[in-house]
Amino acid sequence: MSLTVRLKNIGIIKQAEFSLGDLTIICGENNTGKTYTAYALYGFLKSWRKFIPITISDAQIQHLFTEKNLKIDLSRTGGWILADACENYTKRLDEIFAASEGTFQNSEFHLLSDEIDICHEEYNGSYGSFLFFSKSEGSEELTLTLKMEKEEEREIDAAIVRNAINAIIKNAPFFDSVPIPFIFSSERTGASIFRKELDYARNRLLDEAGRANKNIDPRQLLSKTYQSYPLPITENIDFSRRLDDFAKNKSFIAKEHPEVLDDFTDIVGGEYTTTQHDQLYYIPKGTQTKLTMVESSSVVRSLLDIGFYLRHIAGKRDLIMVDEPELSLHPENQRRIARLFARLVNLGIKVFITTHSDYIIKELNTLIMLNHDKPHLKAIAEENGYQQSELIKADQVKVYVAETALMPLEEGQQKRRRAHTLTPSDIDPEFGIEVGSFDKTIDAMNKIQRDIVWGAGQDK
């Protein structure tokens, strides 16, 4: 699968294009557009089905009710529908970013794929107990069949059937190449502390609204309450609130690869647990002590949501997006989180991170450089405890630097201008990732320290 994103006038980003790899990294200095890039991508992947324009006419609905079957041509339901979804999504960027109306009126967001096309394989199923669908192998025609008992005919109206048809088409197999996103924003540490307070405030708001006016729609009320936050932060808050529900499930990682969870436990220094009374605790490794999130260290809070995701939710079609995974992590654990991401990639989960961490980049370099069939590299890997499951190929990784650079000439311009964009970094199988901004900063620090040490003789 190849997904390419094109941005124009998204926050500070003037114009940019990037492709999603198995592991995608956005580096750069502060205030260069990394978070804008991540939020724009997450917002689309989370909500794109809402923006697909599928029109089922009244005549088609009537035909389905009368004849009990309906055929729909899917020949125009491939990549074109994704383009329309992007156009509609761009119009809603003000809401996605919780910005003032008109903030993104000149913006563009495009997601291009070389694999979203009609699925030529056979597929079939049902929506509820009343609507069945099927498509033959090699066909571009979807057949719908309506089957209702007498009592159902009074309960199921045209709107319900129309919504069901929309859901069937929007969840067709040829959209499986679009990953399922989960985001862990840089605000996740605060959300972990105040999760119960947020839950209490939410329930109190609903109770008071219900007493004041029974005509108020609770869902609309909650939506308005969270409108002051960008969608990714809202989703992160909601994720933190629902940890108790997630704890009832086991991810494929917990079932098939428990060693990954063992590695994560070593990084965080213990385990998370929930009680029957919806209380959340952290238990440091080797102890029976239960600490609340307020009592726990910042690294425990920073990795809380990621820990629950790995143990209870993770799926092989996922894309996890982590804003600054290095938050509160000691350099050694920054190296280990890089190795964890590589393991997830090798298990089929795509990873997208924004980072300022040279430790993470250098550790990924090591994983790339060690991934060759050479005796001395195998010896180095074994000596330093690297496992084959942690090694990664250069072509699995995409790295971009958010920075100012010369932009292409636009119509009417006579001189190229500098603006914020994303510049791809070179990734060499032998030497790894090149990120100039990190190297320049480290070189400058080293030079100053050399001058301090070796310049001492000049004072004599």
NUKEMI-754171 format. One record per residue (C-alpha): residue number from 1; residue in three letters; x, y, z. Coordinates in steps of 0.1 Angstrom, whole numbers, plus 2048, in hexadecimal, padded with zeros to 3 digits. Layout:
N
+-----+-----+-----+-----+-----+
:   i :  aa :  xx :  yy :  zz :
+-----+-----+-----+-----+-----+
: NUM : Ala :   X :   Y :   Z :
...
+-----+-----+-----+-----+-----+
***
This chain:
460
+-----+-----+-----+-----+-----+
:   i :  aa :  xx :  yy :  zz :
+-----+-----+-----+-----+-----+
:   1 : Met : 800 : 800 : 800 :
:   2 : Ser : 80C : 823 : 7F8 :
:   3 : Leu : 7FB : 841 : 807 :
:   4 : Thr : 807 : 864 : 7FF :
:   5 : Val : 7FB : 884 : 810 :
:   6 : Arg : 7FC : 8A7 : 801 :
:   7 : Leu : 7F7 : 8C5 : 817 :
:   8 : Lys : 7F2 : 8EA : 80E :
:   9 : Asn : 7EE : 906 : 826 :
:  10 : Ile : 7E9 : 8EF : 844 :
:  11 : Gly : 7F3 : 905 : 862 :
:  12 : Ile : 817 : 910 : 85D :
:  13 : Ile : 81C : 8F6 : 841 :
:  14 : Lys : 81B : 909 : 820 :
:  15 : Gln : 81E : 8EB : 80A :
:  16 : Ala : 82A : 8C7 : 810 :
:  17 : Glu : 828 : 8A3 : 804 :
:  18 : Phe : 831 : 884 : 817 :
:  19 : Ser : 82B : 85E : 813 :
:  20 : Leu : 822 : 847 : 82F :
:  21 : Gly : 83B : 82C : 836 :
:  22 : Asp : 838 : 80F : 84E :
:  23 : Leu : 84A : 827 : 865 :
:  24 : Thr : 845 : 84D : 85E :
:  25 : Ile : 859 : 867 : 871 :
:  26 : Ile : 855 : 88D : 871 :
:  27 : Cys : 872 : 89F : 880 :
:  28 : Gly : 879 : 8C4 : 883 :
:  29 : Glu : 87D : 8E2 : 89A :
:  30 : Asn : 860 : 8F0 : 8AF :
:  31 : Asn : 844 : 901 : 89D :
:  32 : Thr : 84C : 8F3 : 87B :
:  33 : Gly : 82C : 8E1 : 874 :
:  34 : Lys : 832 : 8BE : 881 :
:  35 : Thr : 812 : 8BD : 896 :
:  36 : Tyr : 7FD : 8CD : 87A :
:  37 : Thr : 808 : 8B2 : 863 :
:  38 : Ala : 800 : 896 : 87C :
:  39 : Tyr : 7DE : 8A5 : 885 :
:  40 : Ala : 7D4 : 8AA : 861 :
:  41 : Leu : 7DC : 886 : 858 :
:  42 : Tyr : 7CB : 878 : 877 :
:  43 : Gly : 7AC : 88D : 873 :
:  44 : Phe : 7A7 : 87F : 850 :
:  45 : Leu : 7AF : 85B : 858 :
:  46 : Lys : 797 : 85C : 876 :
:  47 : Ser : 77A : 86C : 865 :
:  48 : Trp : 77E : 867 : 83F :
:  49 : Arg : 75F : 850 : 83B :
:  50 : Lys : 749 : 86C : 848 :
:  51 : Phe : 754 : 881 : 82A :
:  52 : Ile : 74E : 867 : 80F :
:  53 : Pro : 732 : 875 : 7F9 :
:  54 : Ile : 71B : 857 : 7F1 :
:  55 : Thr : 6F9 : 85F : 7E3 :
:  56 : Ile : 6DE : 846 : 7E4 :
:  57 : Ser : 6BF : 854 : 7D3 :
:  58 : Asp : 69B : 851 : 7DF :
:  59 : Ala : 694 : 83D : 7C0 :
:  60 : Gln : 6AE : 823 : 7C9 :
:  61 : Ile : 6A1 : 820 : 7EC :
:  62 : Gln : 67E : 81C : 7DF :
:  63 : His : 689 : 801 : 7C7 :
:  64 : Leu : 69A : 7EF : 7E3 :
:  65 : Phe : 67A : 7F0 : 7F8 :
:  66 : Thr : 665 : 7E5 : 7DB :
:  67 : Glu : 67A : 7CB : 7CA :
:  68 : Lys : 68E : 7C1 : 7E9 :
:  69 : Asn : 6AF : 7C4 : 7D6 :
:  70 : Leu : 6C5 : 7DF : 7C7 :
:  71 : Lys : 6E5 : 7DF : 7B3 :
:  72 : Ile : 6FF : 7FB : 7B7 :
:  73 : Asp : 71B : 802 : 79F :
:  74 : Leu : 73C : 804 : 7B2 :
:  75 : Ser : 751 : 80D : 794 :
:  76 : Arg : 754 : 831 : 7A1 :
:  77 : Thr : 75A : 828 : 7C5 :
:  78 : Gly : 780 : 824 : 7C5 :
:  79 : Gly : 79A : 840 : 7C7 :
:  80 : Trp : 783 : 85B : 7BB :
:  81 : Ile : 76E : 858 : 7DB :
:  82 : Leu : 78D : 85E : 7F0 :
:  83 : Ala : 794 : 87E : 7DD :
:  84 : Asp : 771 : 88A : 7E4 :
:  85 : Ala : 775 : 881 : 808 :
:  86 : Cys : 795 : 896 : 809 :
:  87 : Glu : 783 : 8B4 : 7FA :
:  88 : Asn : 767 : 8B2 : 813 :
:  89 : Tyr : 77F : 8AC : 830 :
:  90 : Thr : 793 : 8CB : 827 :
:  91 : Lys : 773 : 8E0 : 82B :
:  92 : Arg : 771 : 8D4 : 84F :
:  93 : Leu : 795 : 8DA : 85A :
:  94 : Asp : 789 : 8F7 : 870 :
:  95 : Glu : 776 : 8DD : 885 :
:  96 : Ile : 792 : 8C4 : 884 :
:  97 : Phe : 7AA : 8DD : 893 :
:  98 : Ala : 791 : 8F0 : 8A8 :
:  99 : Ala : 79A : 910 : 896 :
: 100 : Ser : 786 : 92F : 88D :
: 101 : Glu : 770 : 92D : 86F :
: 102 : Gly : 783 : 934 : 84F :
: 103 : Thr : 7A5 : 92C : 85E :
: 104 : Phe : 7AB : 910 : 844 :
: 105 : Gln : 797 : 91F : 827 :
: 106 : Asn : 7B6 : 91E : 810 :
: 107 : Ser : 7C2 : 8FC : 81C :
: 108 : Glu : 7C4 : 8DB : 809 :
: 109 : Phe : 7C7 : 8B7 : 815 :
: 110 : His : 7CB : 89A : 7FD :
: 111 : Leu : 7D1 : 875 : 804 :
: 112 : Leu : 7DB : 861 : 7E5 :
: 113 : Ser : 7DD : 83B : 7E4 :
: 114 : Asp : 7E8 : 823 : 7C9 :
: 115 : Glu : 7D3 : 807 : 7D7 :
: 116 : Ile : 7B0 : 814 : 7DE :
: 117 : Asp : 79D : 805 : 7C2 :
: 118 : Ile : 77F : 7EE : 7BD :
: 119 : Cys : 785 : 7CD : 7CF :
: 120 : His : 780 : 7B2 : 7B4 :
: 121 : Glu : 77D : 797 : 7CE :
: 122 : Glu : 75C : 789 : 7D9 :
: 123 : Tyr : 74E : 797 : 7F9 :
: 124 : Asn : 72C : 796 : 80B :
: 125 : Gly : 71C : 79B : 82C :
: 126 : Ser : 6FF : 7AC : 83E :
: 127 : Tyr : 6F6 : 7CC : 84F :
: 128 : Gly : 6E1 : 7C4 : 86D :
: 129 : Ser : 6C7 : 7A9 : 866 :
: 130 : Phe : 6B5 : 7BB : 84A :
: 131 : Leu : 6CE : 7C5 : 82E :
: 132 : Phe : 6E5 : 7AC : 81D :
: 133 : Phe : 700 : 7B4 : 803 :
: 134 : Ser : 716 : 7A1 : 7EB :
: 135 : Lys : 72F : 7A7 : 7CF :
: 136 : Ser : 73B : 78B : 7B7 :
: 137 : Glu : 760 : 786 : 7AF :
: 138 : Gly : 76A : 79D : 793 :
: 139 : Ser : 74A : 7B1 : 795 :
: 140 : Glu : 747 : 7D6 : 79B :
: 141 : Glu : 722 : 7D3 : 7A5 :
: 142 : Leu : 716 : 7D1 : 7C9 :
: 143 : Thr : 6F5 : 7BF : 7CE :
: 144 : Leu : 6DF : 7C9 : 7EC :
: 145 : Thr : 6C3 : 7B3 : 7F9 :
: 146 : Leu : 6A8 : 7BF : 812 :
: 147 : Lys : 699 : 7A5 : 829 :
: 148 : Met : 681 : 7B0 : 844 :
: 149 : Glu : 667 : 7A0 : 85A :
: 150 : Lys : 645 : 7B1 : 85C :
: 151 : Glu : 64D : 7C2 : 87D :
: 152 : Glu : 66E : 7CF : 86F :
: 153 : Glu : 65D : 7E0 : 852 :
: 154 : Arg : 64D : 7F9 : 86B :
: 155 : Glu : 66E : 800 : 87C :
: 156 : Ile : 686 : 803 : 85F :
: 157 : Asp : 681 : 822 : 849 :
: 158 : Ala : 693 : 830 : 82B :
: 159 : Ala : 6AC : 844 : 840 :
: 160 : Ile : 6B8 : 824 : 852 :
: 161 : Val : 6BC : 811 : 832 :
: 162 : Arg : 6CE : 82E : 821 :
: 163 : Asn : 6E7 : 830 : 83E :
: 164 : Ala : 6EC : 80B : 83D :
: 165 : Ile : 6F5 : 80C : 818 :
: 166 : Asn : 70D : 829 : 81E :
: 167 : Ala : 71E : 814 : 83A :
: 168 : Ile : 721 : 7F6 : 823 :
: 169 : Ile : 732 : 809 : 807 :
: 170 : Lys : 748 : 81E : 81E :
: 171 : Asn : 755 : 7FE : 82F :
: 172 : Ala : 75B : 7EB : 80F :
: 173 : Pro : 77B : 7D6 : 80E :
: 174 : Phe : 78C : 7EC : 7F5 :
: 175 : Phe : 790 : 806 : 810 :
: 176 : Asp : 7A3 : 7EE : 827 :
: 177 : Ser : 7C4 : 7FE : 81B :
: 178 : Val : 7BC : 81E : 82F :
: 179 : Pro : 7CA : 818 : 852 :
: 180 : Ile : 7B7 : 81B : 872 :
: 181 : Pro : 7C8 : 838 : 886 :
: 182 : Phe : 7CE : 83C : 8AB :
: 183 : Ile : 7DF : 85C : 8B8 :
: 184 : Phe : 7F2 : 863 : 8D7 :
: 185 : Ser : 7F7 : 889 : 8D9 :
: 186 : Ser : 810 : 89C : 8ED :
: 187 : Glu : 7F3 : 8A5 : 905 :
: 188 : Arg : 7EF : 880 : 90E :
: 189 : Thr : 802 : 885 : 930 :
: 190 : Gly : 7E8 : 89E : 93C :
: 191 : Ala : 7CB : 889 : 930 :
: 192 : Ser : 7D7 : 86C : 944 :
: 193 : Ile : 7D6 : 880 : 964 :
: 194 : Phe : 7B4 : 88F : 95F :
: 195 : Arg : 7A2 : 872 : 94F :
: 196 : Lys : 78A : 86D : 96C :
: 197 : Glu : 784 : 892 : 970 :
: 198 : Leu : 77B : 894 : 94B :
: 199 : Asp : 763 : 877 : 94F :
: 200 : Tyr : 753 : 887 : 96D :
: 201 : Ala : 74F : 8A9 : 95C :
: 202 : Arg : 740 : 898 : 93D :
: 203 : Asn : 726 : 884 : 951 :
: 204 : Arg : 71D : 8A3 : 966 :
: 205 : Leu : 719 : 8B8 : 946 :
: 206 : Leu : 701 : 89E : 938 :
: 207 : Asp : 6ED : 89A : 958 :
: 208 : Glu : 6E8 : 8C0 : 95B :
: 209 : Ala : 6DF : 8C3 : 936 :
: 210 : Gly : 6C6 : 8A7 : 939 :
: 211 : Arg : 6B5 : 8B9 : 957 :
: 212 : Ala : 6B5 : 8DB : 945 :
: 213 : Asn : 6A7 : 8D0 : 923 :
: 214 : Lys : 69D : 8AD : 918 :
: 215 : Asn : 69F : 8B8 : 8F4 :
: 216 : Ile : 6C5 : 8BD : 8F5 :
: 217 : Asp : 6D9 : 8A2 : 8E2 :
: 218 : Pro : 6F4 : 896 : 8F9 :
: 219 : Arg : 70B : 88D : 8DC :
: 220 : Gln : 709 : 8B0 : 8CE :
: 221 : Leu : 70F : 8BF : 8F0 :
: 222 : Leu : 72F : 8AA : 8F5 :
: 223 : Ser : 73A : 8B3 : 8D2 :
: 224 : Lys : 737 : 8D8 : 8DA :
: 225 : Thr : 749 : 8D3 : 8FB :
: 226 : Tyr : 767 : 8C5 : 8EA :
: 227 : Gln : 768 : 8DD : 8CD :
: 228 : Ser : 783 : 8F2 : 8DD :
: 229 : Tyr : 79B : 8D6 : 8D7 :
: 230 : Pro : 7A9 : 8C8 : 8B6 :
: 231 : Leu : 79B : 8A6 : 8AD :
: 232 : Pro : 7BB : 893 : 8B6 :
: 233 : Ile : 7BB : 8A1 : 8D9 :
: 234 : Thr : 796 : 89A : 8DD :
: 235 : Glu : 79C : 876 : 8D2 :
: 236 : Asn : 7B9 : 873 : 8EA :
: 237 : Ile : 7A3 : 87F : 907 :
: 238 : Asp : 788 : 867 : 8FD :
: 239 : Phe : 7A2 : 84A : 8FB :
: 240 : Ser : 7AE : 852 : 91E :
: 241 : Arg : 78A : 852 : 92B :
: 242 : Arg : 783 : 830 : 91D :
: 243 : Leu : 7A1 : 81C : 92A :
: 244 : Asp : 78A : 808 : 941 :
: 245 : Asp : 777 : 7FC : 923 :
: 246 : Phe : 796 : 7F4 : 90F :
: 247 : Ala : 7A4 : 7DF : 92B :
: 248 : Lys : 789 : 7C4 : 925 :
: 249 : Asn : 799 : 7BB : 904 :
: 250 : Lys : 7BA : 7AB : 8F8 :
: 251 : Ser : 7CD : 7B7 : 8DA :
: 252 : Phe : 7DD : 79F : 8C1 :
: 253 : Ile : 7FE : 7AA : 8D0 :
: 254 : Ala : 7F3 : 79E : 8F3 :
: 255 : Lys : 7E8 : 77D : 8E4 :
: 256 : Glu : 803 : 776 : 8CB :
: 257 : His : 821 : 78C : 8D5 :
: 258 : Pro : 822 : 790 : 8FB :
: 259 : Glu : 848 : 796 : 8F9 :
: 260 : Val : 840 : 7B9 : 8EB :
: 261 : Leu : 82C : 7C1 : 90A :
: 262 : Asp : 849 : 7B5 : 91F :
: 263 : Asp : 860 : 7CD : 90D :
: 264 : Phe : 847 : 7E9 : 913 :
: 265 : Thr : 844 : 7E0 : 938 :
: 266 : Asp : 86A : 7E4 : 93A :
: 267 : Ile : 868 : 806 : 92A :
: 268 : Val : 84D : 814 : 941 :
: 269 : Gly : 85B : 802 : 95F :
: 270 : Gly : 83B : 7F0 : 969 :
: 271 : Glu : 818 : 7E8 : 95F :
: 272 : Tyr : 7F6 : 7FA : 95D :
: 273 : Thr : 7D7 : 7EB : 96D :
: 274 : Thr : 7B3 : 7F3 : 971 :
: 275 : Thr : 79B : 7E8 : 98D :
: 276 : Gln : 777 : 7DE : 98D :
: 277 : His : 76F : 801 : 999 :
: 278 : Asp : 77F : 811 : 97B :
: 279 : Gln : 79E : 81C : 98E :
: 280 : Leu : 7BE : 81E : 97A :
: 281 : Tyr : 7E0 : 816 : 98A :
: 282 : Tyr : 804 : 812 : 981 :
: 283 : Ile : 818 : 7F6 : 993 :
: 284 : Pro : 83E : 7FA : 992 :
: 285 : Lys : 850 : 7DB : 987 :
: 286 : Gly : 85A : 7C4 : 9A4 :
: 287 : Thr : 841 : 7D4 : 9BD :
: 288 : Gln : 81D : 7D1 : 9C7 :
: 289 : Thr : 819 : 7F7 : 9CB :
: 290 : Lys : 7FC : 806 : 9B9 :
: 291 : Leu : 801 : 82A : 9AE :
: 292 : Thr : 7E7 : 841 : 99F :
: 293 : Met : 7F0 : 855 : 980 :
: 294 : Val : 7F5 : 874 : 996 :
: 295 : Glu : 80E : 861 : 9AB :
: 296 : Ser : 820 : 852 : 98D :
: 297 : Ser : 83D : 860 : 979 :
: 298 : Ser : 838 : 875 : 95A :
: 299 : Val : 845 : 858 : 944 :
: 300 : Val : 82A : 841 : 952 :
: 301 : Arg : 80F : 85B : 948 :
: 302 : Ser : 820 : 861 : 927 :
: 303 : Leu : 81F : 83C : 91D :
: 304 : Leu : 7FD : 833 : 92C :
: 305 : Asp : 7E8 : 835 : 90D :
: 306 : Ile : 802 : 824 : 8F8 :
: 307 : Gly : 804 : 808 : 912 :
: 308 : Phe : 7DE : 802 : 911 :
: 309 : Tyr : 7DE : 804 : 8EB :
: 310 : Leu : 7F9 : 7E8 : 8E8 :
: 311 : Arg : 7E9 : 7D1 : 901 :
: 312 : His : 7C4 : 7D5 : 8F9 :
: 313 : Ile : 7BE : 7E5 : 8D7 :
: 314 : Ala : 7DA : 7E1 : 8BD :
: 315 : Gly : 7D0 : 7D3 : 89B :
: 316 : Lys : 7E3 : 7CB : 87C :
: 317 : Arg : 7D3 : 7E7 : 867 :
: 318 : Asp : 7DB : 802 : 880 :
: 319 : Leu : 7EF : 822 : 87D :
: 320 : Ile : 7FB : 82F : 89E :
: 321 : Met : 805 : 853 : 89F :
: 322 : Val : 81A : 85F : 8BC :
: 323 : Asp : 822 : 883 : 8C1 :
: 324 : Glu : 844 : 886 : 8D2 :
: 325 : Pro : 848 : 862 : 8DF :
: 326 : Glu : 867 : 86E : 8F1 :
: 327 : Leu : 852 : 881 : 90B :
: 328 : Ser : 861 : 87C : 92E :
: 329 : Leu : 877 : 85E : 922 :
: 330 : His : 89B : 85A : 92C :
: 331 : Pro : 8B2 : 857 : 90E :
: 332 : Glu : 8B5 : 831 : 913 :
: 333 : Asn : 88F : 82D : 912 :
: 334 : Gln : 88E : 843 : 8F3 :
: 335 : Arg : 8A4 : 829 : 8E3 :
: 336 : Arg : 88D : 80E : 8EF :
: 337 : Ile : 86D : 81F : 8E3 :
: 338 : Ala : 87D : 821 : 8C0 :
: 339 : Arg : 883 : 7FB : 8C1 :
: 340 : Leu : 85F : 7F6 : 8CD :
: 341 : Phe : 852 : 809 : 8AF :
: 342 : Ala : 868 : 7F4 : 898 :
: 343 : Arg : 859 : 7D5 : 8A7 :
: 344 : Leu : 835 : 7E2 : 8A1 :
: 345 : Val : 83E : 7EA : 87D :
: 346 : Asn : 84A : 7C6 : 878 :
: 347 : Leu : 829 : 7BA : 887 :
: 348 : Gly : 815 : 7CD : 86D :
: 349 : Ile : 80C : 7EC : 880 :
: 350 : Lys : 816 : 80D : 86F :
: 351 : Val : 826 : 828 : 885 :
: 352 : Phe : 826 : 84D : 880 :
: 353 : Ile : 83A : 863 : 898 :
: 354 : Thr : 845 : 887 : 89C :
: 355 : Thr : 865 : 88B : 8B0 :
: 356 : His : 881 : 8A2 : 8BB :
: 357 : Ser : 895 : 884 : 8C8 :
: 358 : Asp : 8B7 : 87D : 8B9 :
: 359 : Tyr : 8B8 : 85E : 8CE :
: 360 : Ile : 89A : 84F : 8BD :
: 361 : Ile : 8A7 : 857 : 89A :
: 362 : Lys : 8CA : 849 : 8A2 :
: 363 : Glu : 8BB : 829 : 8B1 :
: 364 : Leu : 8A6 : 824 : 891 :
: 365 : Asn : 8C6 : 829 : 87D :
: 366 : Thr : 8D5 : 80D : 891 :
: 367 : Leu : 8B8 : 7F6 : 88A :
: 368 : Ile : 8BB : 7FE : 864 :
: 369 : Met : 8E0 : 7FA : 863 :
: 370 : Leu : 8E0 : 7D9 : 876 :
: 371 : Asn : 8C5 : 7CA : 85E :
: 372 : His : 8DE : 7BA : 846 :
: 373 : Asp : 8EB : 797 : 842 :
: 374 : Lys : 90F : 79D : 84D :
: 375 : Pro : 921 : 789 : 868 :
: 376 : His : 92F : 7A7 : 87A :
: 377 : Leu : 90D : 7B8 : 87B :
: 378 : Lys : 8FD : 799 : 889 :
: 379 : Ala : 918 : 798 : 8A3 :
: 380 : Ile : 912 : 7BC : 8AD :
: 381 : Ala : 8EC : 7B7 : 8AF :
: 382 : Glu : 8F0 : 798 : 8C5 :
: 383 : Glu : 90A : 7A9 : 8DB :
: 384 : Asn : 8F3 : 7C7 : 8E1 :
: 385 : Gly : 8D3 : 7B4 : 8E6 :
: 386 : Tyr : 8C2 : 7BD : 8C5 :
: 387 : Gln : 8A8 : 7A4 : 8B8 :
: 388 : Gln : 89F : 79D : 894 :
: 389 : Ser : 87B : 7A8 : 89B :
: 390 : Glu : 889 : 7CB : 8A3 :
: 391 : Leu : 89D : 7D0 : 883 :
: 392 : Ile : 88D : 7E5 : 867 :
: 393 : Lys : 894 : 7EB : 843 :
: 394 : Ala : 89C : 80D : 835 :
: 395 : Asp : 87F : 80B : 81C :
: 396 : Gln : 866 : 807 : 838 :
: 397 : Val : 86F : 829 : 846 :
: 398 : Lys : 865 : 84C : 83A :
: 399 : Val : 874 : 86B : 84B :
: 400 : Tyr : 86C : 88F : 845 :
: 401 : Val : 879 : 8AF : 854 :
: 402 : Ala : 861 : 8CB : 85B :
: 403 : Glu : 874 : 8EA : 851 :
: 404 : Thr : 875 : 909 : 83A :
: 405 : Ala : 881 : 902 : 817 :
: 406 : Leu : 87F : 911 : 7F4 :
: 407 : Met : 85D : 90A : 7E5 :
: 408 : Pro : 855 : 903 : 7C0 :
: 409 : Leu : 84C : 922 : 7AC :
: 410 : Glu : 827 : 92A : 7AB :
: 411 : Glu : 814 : 93B : 790 :
: 412 : Gly : 81D : 960 : 78F :
: 413 : Gln : 83D : 95C : 7A4 :
: 414 : Gln : 85F : 965 : 796 :
: 415 : Lys : 873 : 95A : 7B4 :
: 416 : Arg : 871 : 93B : 7C9 :
: 417 : Arg : 867 : 941 : 7ED :
: 418 : Arg : 870 : 930 : 80D :
: 419 : Ala : 853 : 921 : 822 :
: 420 : His : 84B : 905 : 83A :
: 421 : Thr : 84A : 8E3 : 82B :
: 422 : Leu : 855 : 8BF : 830 :
: 423 : Thr : 876 : 8B4 : 822 :
: 424 : Pro : 87D : 88F : 81D :
: 425 : Ser : 89C : 882 : 82E :
: 426 : Asp : 8B4 : 86A : 81E :
: 427 : Ile : 8B4 : 847 : 82C :
: 428 : Asp : 8D1 : 830 : 823 :
: 429 : Pro : 8D0 : 80B : 82B :
: 430 : Glu : 8F4 : 80C : 836 :
: 431 : Phe : 8F4 : 82D : 84A :
: 432 : Gly : 8D0 : 833 : 853 :
: 433 : Ile : 8BD : 854 : 855 :
: 434 : Glu : 8CC : 876 : 84F :
: 435 : Val : 8BC : 892 : 863 :
: 436 : Gly : 8D1 : 8B1 : 85F :
: 437 : Ser : 8C0 : 8C6 : 879 :
: 438 : Phe : 8CA : 8AE : 895 :
: 439 : Asp : 8ED : 8AA : 888 :
: 440 : Lys : 8F2 : 8D0 : 886 :
: 441 : Thr : 8E7 : 8D5 : 8AA :
: 442 : Ile : 8FD : 8B9 : 8B7 :
: 443 : Asp : 91B : 8C5 : 8A3 :
: 444 : Ala : 917 : 8E8 : 8B0 :
: 445 : Met : 915 : 8DB : 8D4 :
: 446 : Asn : 934 : 8C5 : 8CF :
: 447 : Lys : 947 : 8E3 : 8C0 :
: 448 : Ile : 93F : 8F9 : 8DE :
: 449 : Gln : 94B : 8DE : 8F6 :
: 450 : Arg : 96B : 8D8 : 8E2 :
: 451 : Asp : 972 : 8FD : 8E3 :
: 452 : Ile : 96C : 8FD : 909 :
: 453 : Val : 983 : 8E0 : 90F :
: 454 : Trp : 99F : 8E7 : 8F6 :
: 455 : Gly : 99D : 90C : 8F9 :
: 456 : Ala : 9A7 : 90C : 91D :
: 457 : Gly : 9CC : 90E : 914 :
: 458 : Gln : 9C6 : 930 : 904 :
: 459 : Asp : 9BF : 93F : 926 :
: 460 : Lys : 9E2 : 938 : 932 :
+-----+-----+-----+-----+-----+
***
